[in-house]
């Protein structure tokens, strides 16, 4: 990744909430790449740059994004549920909705990956396939906009306020282990 002067440094595993936010920026960026390629090429022949970008974005969602989901569902959300009170009930309901989003995103990602790989392998997509890819990407984009806003504006602040330092360290360590860094 190129260095950008004045850019925010990536968070570390010592700041798991910051790192989850950084992951959101990558989700937005790679999803934006997929949307742009689908809109610009409309299933036609890809330029070399588009081909490489499509491969990279598909690989991100196939390999890295599931780790982000696990970070939330296996590390963060269970610890938050352990602290659930009447006052945090609304946030707990939001977490259930976020988990439903994760489950719903899985089939969309699989379809995008299947169509994207076909495009890479065959060089073009049929008109119906290109249209379907654009539709699935539009739906996924809308879901992620809402999903990320809920996490960053409601759930992550509640986690930062409600979890102990030891719990946050454990979340970060589990995140690192998922990536072979711990």
N, C-alpha and C positions, 0 to 999 in steps of 0.2 A: 504494500500500500504506500503511495507517495506521501511524503511529509508535506504538510501544509503549514506555512508560517502563521502563527496565531491560533491554530486549531487546538481544541480541547484535547488534552491527553486522555488516552483510554484509562479507564478505571482498572484496579487490580482486584484480585480475589479477596483482598482485605476490605474491599468496599463492594460487597455483592449486589447491593441495590444499584449502585452506580454502574456496575458491570452489566446488570440486566438492562438498564437504560441504553448502554452502549450496544447491546445486542439488538435492541429495538431499532437503533439507527441503521444497523446492518440489514435487518429485515426490510425496513423502508427502502433502503438503497437498492438492494437486490430485487425487491419486488418492482421498484420503479424501472429497473433495467429490463425486466421481463415485459412489463406493460409497454415500454417504449419500443422494444424490438417488435412485439406483436402488432403495435399500431403502425410502425414505420414500414415493416416488411410484409405485413398481412399475408403471411404464409408463403411468400415468394422466396426467391434465392437470397441467401444471407451474404452480406459482405464478410470478409475475413474478421473484421472487428466485431461485427454482430455475432458471428459464429462463436468466437472466443468468449464474448460476454454472456451469451446464452448458456454455453457450457459451464462457465463459472457460477452464474446465478443458480442454475439447476443443481449443481453440486453443493452449493451453500445450503439450499433448502433440503436437500437429500441427507447431508451429513452433519451440518452444524446446527440447524434449526431444531432438530429433535432434542439436542442437548439443552437448549434454552427452555423448551417445554418441560423437560425433566427437572431442570433447576427450579422451576416454579412449582410443579406438581409433586415432586418428591422431596424437595428441600425447604422451600419457602412456605408454601401454603399449609403443609401439615403443622409446622411450628406456629403459624398464625392461628390455626384452628385450636391449638392447645391453649391459647390465651383468650379464646372467644368468651365474650361477656355479652350482656344485654346491650351494652353501648356499642359493641363492635358488630352487632348482628347484621347491619346493612352491608358492611364490608364483607362479611362471611357470605352473604347472598351474592355479592358481586363476584367473589372467588368461584362460587359454583357456576356462575354464568361464564366466567373465563375458561373454566375447565370444559364446559360445553363447546365454547369456541374452539378450543384446542382439538377436541374430538371432531368437530365439523370441518376444521381446516385440513385434517389428515387426508380425506378423500379428494379434496380440491388439489392439494399438493401432489398427490399421486397422479391425478389426471393431467395436471400441468407438466409433470415430469415425463409422463408417457408421451404426450403430444410434443413436448420439447425435444425429447430424444428422437422421436420419429422425424421431426423437422431436421435435426442435425444429421441423422442417418440418410434420409432420402433427399435432402436438399431443398424440398418444398413441402407444403401441406396442402391438402385439398381445401377448397373454399369453406366447406362445412367445418372442417377441423380447425382452420384458422379462426373462424367465427366463434367456435366453441371455446378455443383457447382464450380469446379476448373476453368472452362472457365470464369464464371462470376467474380470470385475472381481475376483472372489474369487481366481482362479488368478493373475492378474497381481499382486495384492496380496501373495500368499504368495511369489511369485518375488522381488518387490522387497524384501520384508523380509529374505530370505536374502541377496540380491545386495548390498544396501546394507551389511549387516553384514560381509560378506566384504571389500568395498572399504574400509570405514572401520576395521575392526579388523586387517586383514592387508595389503592392497595399498597403501593410502595411507601407512601408516607405513613400509613398505618403500621406497616411492618417496621419501619425505621423507629417509630415511636413506641411500639409495643414489644419488640423482641430485645432480649438482653444482648450485651456484647458477646457473650459466650455463644449464644444461638447464632448470631450473625457470623461469627468466626466459623462455626460448624457449617453454615450454608456456603460460605466461601470455600471451605476445604472440600466440600462435596462437589461444588462446581469445578474446582481444580482437578479433582480426581476423575470426573467425567471426561476431561480433556487431556488426561495423562500428564497433568502438571502438578499433581499433588502427591 
